[in-house]
Amino acid sequence: MADDDWVARGGAPQPALRRPARPKPEKKPRGPRRGYARPRRRGPARPLVITGIALLAVATASGGVYTALTTQEVEPAASDAEQAAPPSVPPGDPVNVAQGGQVAPLQRVVPPDVLAVGGGSISDAKIKKIGKLGRVGDVVAVAGGAVQLQGRQVNAFAVDPSSFRSWTSPGTAKKTELWEALAADRFVVSPAAAEQLQLAAGTRYPVVGRSMPALTMGGSGDLGLPGIDMLVSEKSGADLGLVRNVAVLVNAPGAEPGKVVEAVTKVLGPGTDVLNLHKAEYRSRAGGGSPTSYMDLYKKAAGTCPGLSWTVLAAIGQVESSHGRNVGPSSAGALGPMQFMPATWKAYGVDGDGDGKADIMNPYDAIPGAAKYLCANGAGRGGKQLYNAIWHYNHAHWYVQKVLGLAKAYAARYD
């Protein structure tokens, strides 16, 4: 008889018969385990994210506290046994610093204009497409993610020191010993991270990602990137499980940064955060308000020569090197973003970034040097004197006409 009939007649279906449960065998008490606790399996480092106020920060310094903001729930803190470094490398134990690795000499400085951070790896095809956008000069993609250092989460990039040094602030880019340390698989941090995490150069610390290598701090320097407080070598980044091509830096000299942001965002699509590094909120975190682009450098240098428009310097920079893309030497022997002859540079070279050296290859020095040279030839007085000053820069009337035409175009677009 169906159960429905039982219900209709006021009855109830009988419960199904169940086998009596078998008694569970009594567990014998276990003795203490031998050896050490097995570490919890670790996943890859979390991708970088950007908060609702467009601040790149998985772990950014704020009032002396590092705040972890991730796309995933933060894992519980590891046990003491898991946090412990390998027996041969106690946490925070000073070690002898070996000689640094090989690193290529600094050829030029590339001020980044835009930073794009993906929710995962950005494809090679999209990176190539960004490089072909109008006015984009250089593009570099890096691996990155959030790692744990001294119990705090920190944003880290894994980079090739020989090429990436050009993208940092000029003072840091020139510190060859810092990049040699990175090439030797040590890590580099921002001064804020070094202070707040109480890190000391030449000391080893466990860095937690997919694995937990003990890495030696190689030094600190202004990285010039908001929210990025740590650099590791590409080898260390692979060991830590940092996400390949998770971030892209874009240099677009002479372009309006806001338009570059729009173009890059269109290429990368949803799920990617694209930052205009010229915004005051990022400058204050990354470079203390110092010039962060070629346009900024042209404007600042023009201020040293009353009457000289920054657009003239920008036009010369475009003609001479496409704003630092082709730094020579030229067939005549000219060098740097403003293509000075070495003999002329000896007379007019400027230490624009205050590091004690006038570097012909450094735009922070070369651009104010160009302003000094033009000013000495009367550029600040305008008219025929400006024409004559540009002619002295390159003895060709077609050159003067081209520079003046480009300067006029810059003024129409940006002034």
Secondary structure in CASP SS format (residue, H / E / C, confidence):
PFRMAT SS
TARGET T0000
AUTHOR 0000-0000-0000
METHOD secondary structure of the structure
MODEL  1
M C 1.00
A C 1.00
D H 1.00
D H 1.00
D H 1.00
W H 1.00
V H 1.00
A H 1.00
R C 1.00
G C 1.00
G C 1.00
A C 1.00
P C 1.00
Q C 1.00
P C 1.00
A C 1.00
L C 1.00
R C 1.00
R C 1.00
P C 1.00
A C 1.00
R C 1.00
P C 1.00
K C 1.00
P C 1.00
E C 1.00
K C 1.00
K C 1.00
P C 1.00
R C 1.00
G C 1.00
P C 1.00
R C 1.00
R C 1.00
G C 1.00
Y C 1.00
A C 1.00
R C 1.00
P C 1.00
R C 1.00
R C 1.00
R C 1.00
G C 1.00
P C 1.00
A C 1.00
R E 1.00
P C 1.00
L C 1.00
V C 1.00
I E 1.00
T C 1.00
G C 1.00
I C 1.00
A C 1.00
L C 1.00
L E 1.00
A C 1.00
V C 1.00
A E 1.00
T E 1.00
A E 1.00
S E 1.00
G C 1.00
G C 1.00
V E 1.00
Y E 1.00
T E 1.00
A E 1.00
L C 1.00
T C 1.00
T C 1.00
Q C 1.00
E C 1.00
V C 1.00
E C 1.00
P C 1.00
A C 1.00
A C 1.00
S C 1.00
D H 1.00
A H 1.00
E H 1.00
Q H 1.00
A C 1.00
A C 1.00
P C 1.00
P C 1.00
S C 1.00
V C 1.00
P C 1.00
P C 1.00
G C 1.00
D C 1.00
P E 1.00
V C 1.00
N C 1.00
V C 1.00
A C 1.00
Q C 1.00
G C 1.00
G C 1.00
Q C 1.00
V C 1.00
A C 1.00
P C 1.00
L C 1.00
Q C 1.00
R C 1.00
V C 1.00
V C 1.00
P C 1.00
P C 1.00
D C 1.00
V E 1.00
L E 1.00
A E 1.00
V E 1.00
G E 1.00
G C 1.00
G C 1.00
S C 1.00
I C 1.00
S C 1.00
D H 1.00
A H 1.00
K H 1.00
I H 1.00
K H 1.00
K H 1.00
I H 1.00
G H 1.00
K C 1.00
L C 1.00
G C 1.00
R C 1.00
V C 1.00
G C 1.00
D E 1.00
V E 1.00
V E 1.00
A E 1.00
V E 1.00
A E 1.00
G E 1.00
G E 1.00
A E 1.00
V E 1.00
Q E 1.00
L E 1.00
Q C 1.00
G C 1.00
R E 1.00
Q E 1.00
V E 1.00
N E 1.00
A E 1.00
F E 1.00
A E 1.00
V E 1.00
D C 1.00
P H 1.00
S H 1.00
S H 1.00
F H 1.00
R H 1.00
S H 1.00
W H 1.00
T C 1.00
S C 1.00
P H 1.00
G H 1.00
T H 1.00
A H 1.00
K C 1.00
K C 1.00
T H 1.00
E H 1.00
L H 1.00
W H 1.00
E H 1.00
A H 1.00
L H 1.00
A H 1.00
A C 1.00
D C 1.00
R C 1.00
F E 1.00
V E 1.00
V E 1.00
S C 1.00
P H 1.00
A H 1.00
A H 1.00
A H 1.00
E H 1.00
Q H 1.00
L C 1.00
Q C 1.00
L C 1.00
A C 1.00
A C 1.00
G C 1.00
T E 1.00
R E 1.00
Y E 1.00
P E 1.00
V E 1.00
V E 1.00
G C 1.00
R C 1.00
S C 1.00
M C 1.00
P C 1.00
A E 1.00
L E 1.00
T E 1.00
M E 1.00
G E 1.00
G E 1.00
S E 1.00
G C 1.00
D C 1.00
L C 1.00
G C 1.00
L C 1.00
P C 1.00
G C 1.00
I C 1.00
D C 1.00
M E 1.00
L E 1.00
V E 1.00
S E 1.00
E H 1.00
K H 1.00
S H 1.00
G H 1.00
A H 1.00
D H 1.00
L H 1.00
G C 1.00
L C 1.00
V E 1.00
R E 1.00
N E 1.00
V E 1.00
A E 1.00
V E 1.00
L E 1.00
V E 1.00
N E 1.00
A C 1.00
P C 1.00
G C 1.00
A C 1.00
E C 1.00
P H 1.00
G H 1.00
K H 1.00
V H 1.00
V H 1.00
E H 1.00
A H 1.00
V H 1.00
T H 1.00
K H 1.00
V H 1.00
L H 1.00
G C 1.00
P C 1.00
G C 1.00
T E 1.00
D E 1.00
V E 1.00
L E 1.00
N E 1.00
L C 1.00
H C 1.00
K C 1.00
A H 1.00
E H 1.00
Y H 1.00
R H 1.00
S H 1.00
R H 1.00
A H 1.00
G C 1.00
G C 1.00
G C 1.00
S C 1.00
P C 1.00
T C 1.00
S C 1.00
Y H 1.00
M H 1.00
D H 1.00
L H 1.00
Y H 1.00
K H 1.00
K H 1.00
A H 1.00
A H 1.00
G C 1.00
T C 1.00
C C 1.00
P C 1.00
G C 1.00
L C 1.00
S C 1.00
W H 1.00
T H 1.00
V H 1.00
L H 1.00
A H 1.00
A H 1.00
I H 1.00
G H 1.00
Q H 1.00
V H 1.00
E H 1.00
S H 1.00
S C 1.00
H C 1.00
G C 1.00
R C 1.00
N C 1.00
V C 1.00
G C 1.00
P C 1.00
S C 1.00
S C 1.00
A C 1.00
G C 1.00
A C 1.00
L E 1.00
G C 1.00
P C 1.00
M C 1.00
Q C 1.00
F E 1.00
M C 1.00
P H 1.00
A H 1.00
T H 1.00
W H 1.00
K H 1.00
A H 1.00
Y H 1.00
G C 1.00
V C 1.00
D C 1.00
G C 1.00
D C 1.00
G C 1.00
D C 1.00
G C 1.00
K C 1.00
A C 1.00
D C 1.00
I C 1.00
M C 1.00
N C 1.00
P H 1.00
Y H 1.00
D H 1.00
A H 1.00
I H 1.00
P H 1.00
G H 1.00
A H 1.00
A H 1.00
K H 1.00
Y H 1.00
L H 1.00
C H 1.00
A H 1.00
N C 1.00
G C 1.00
A H 1.00
G H 1.00
R H 1.00
G C 1.00
G H 1.00
K H 1.00
Q H 1.00
L H 1.00
Y H 1.00
N H 1.00
A H 1.00
I H 1.00
W H 1.00
H H 1.00
Y H 1.00
N C 1.00
H C 1.00
A C 1.00
H H 1.00
W H 1.00
Y H 1.00
V H 1.00
Q H 1.00
K H 1.00
V H 1.00
L H 1.00
G H 1.00
L H 1.00
A H 1.00
K H 1.00
A H 1.00
Y H 1.00
A H 1.00
A H 1.00
R H 1.00
Y H 1.00
D C 1.00
END
